[in-house]
């Protein structure tokens, strides 16, 4: 009894201790709740929609408590979670300015999960929800909000399905939709009829035929003995259920071997051009017109009916077609065809009826090439007139151009007998100005201005000075070397032949650059583009026109023995090239600035006044050469005349040069 009593007393003590602890915990919790309620501000949470109630509200971050849908927080920004059955959980951070107020939270319903599949599985199925295209597949799998939907299932080979779908929150809906194939119709006719019809390699009958068919893509094949098989892929859809075809079966082809001579001709079959191959295909059992032709040959044709299933060979061997051509030329000329000489005009040739290239040649004349196509039906006639090579080159040549150093060249075409020099009774005449005649009949170019220092420096860099002024104080040989350099730059044959810096010959047939002859220089200064020869480069008046030339004027009177009074050219010494008015010839500075070397050897033996000398280069190699023209130190009537001449063998500061060249090579 005593042990039981002790056990009972111990149990009673433990019970009393538990009661004490529970009371303490309750009092502590009450104190905490009272403290939280006293310290914090309660935030009332209003959950919408009403269908979501009752909702569960809890704190996920911060210190506080939720009591009767109110949040009491001891931290600044607690995070709360609101959840309800069939609705999506919502989390929210309570900002300090929201605490102690009423906060409305709207929950969104959970989406429904739907999955629709087709039977049979068709990947081309198009799915629409409320008339909006969603996807093209054999399955539609979507997460959708609860509600009512119009589902449209569309496939070109099946009947369209329209279905109303009602979804609730959180619903999982899986459904298989059975597709109903469409029923179409295939109508086939053919020419000729009676062709066996295959659909995807299955025989369905003979044409003409009407046959039911479901939606889809099919390979249609028609075959008949004696005709080539026809194959087509066609499609039957809901929008095109009725498919009609009319087929023209081509006759079976026979291979025809061809032998074509010569090759390269044109082949036509039934008036249709075909490649001239070794074999062609022709419809068996039908007549065909085969034609082979080539320019210059007689056309051949054959009418053939190829047998069915048997090869056929055709041979074409064309014969040359020829015609006569009468050929004439003025003057008489040698005739070549394709580079082979065939005779001299006039002549008559029998040639193949293809384009023939005729070349007409005569010494000294421009070769003419003309094409003629002979005819079997009529005699062709070819008549040409050749023109001298010099005349042809003249027509092709520019009237003016720049030479490689930059100076301008002007073309002249004299055709006259010109008298150089001055008569004994002519005012200012000197004894060395012998009257003699030269036949000027060869086109030549002359420099519009004297050669400048800048132009000459491109040949000889050792020369210095104002680039715009004429080069002076150089020897006649230096001027000749500059001319050869110009010829080399332009690819022209040089006139002056040098060996070890020594002049050894003059090529009178070359059309490279050179010095003007004395006759050319004086003709340009006195007669070019004038009705009558004049005494001076500016005309016959002894009074100089304004800006006519750079000579000894008022500014030079203290430096020279004679000057022209009351004339001021603006320069006390040499002037830049081209600063004065163009002369009647179109050139500049023949009347002054610097005197000029010419090509000719200076001589004091009077030439025969009755002889007419040709326009030809002086071949002599003597050192003393003719200098023509006035310069900036010239102030007398004698030195200003265009007939004035002197001989010189050494450089002089008042002497420069201008260049010229014949248009054509050769000696005239």
Buried (B, 14 or more C-beta within 10 A) or exposed (E): EEEEEEEEEEEEEEEEEEEEEEEEEEEEEEEEEEEBBEEBEBBEBEBEEEEBEEBEBEBEBBEBBBEEBBBBBEBEEBBBBBBBEBBBEBEBEBEEEBBBEEBEBEBEBBBBBBEBBBEEEBEEBBBBBEEEEBEEBBBBBBEBEBEEBEBBBBBBBBBBBEEEBEBEBBBEBEEEBEBEBBEBEBBBBBEEEEBBBBBEEEEBBBBBBEEEBEBBEBEBBBBBEEBBBBEEEBEBBBEEBEBEBEBEBEBBBBEBEBEBEEEEBBBBBEEEEEEBEEEBBBBBEEEBEBBBBBEBBEBBEEEBEBEEEEEBEBEBEBEEBBBBBBBBBEEEBBBBBEEEEBEBBEEEBEBBBEEBEBBBBBEEBBBBEBEBBBBEEEEBEBEBEBEEBBBBBBEEBEEEEEBBBEBBBBBBEBEEEBBBBBEEEBEBBBEBBBBBBBBBBBBBBBBBBBBBBBBBBBBEEEBEBEBEBBBBBBBBBBBBBBBBBBBBBEEBEBBBBBEEEEBEEBBBEBBBBBBBBBBBBBBBBBBBEEEEBBBBBBBEEEEBBEEBBBBBBBBBBEEBEBBBEEBEBEBBBBBBBBBBEEBBBBBBBBBBBBBBBBBBBBBEEEBEEEEEBEBBBBEEEEBBBBBBBBBBBBBBBBBBBBBBBBBBEEBBEBBBBBBBBBBBBEEE
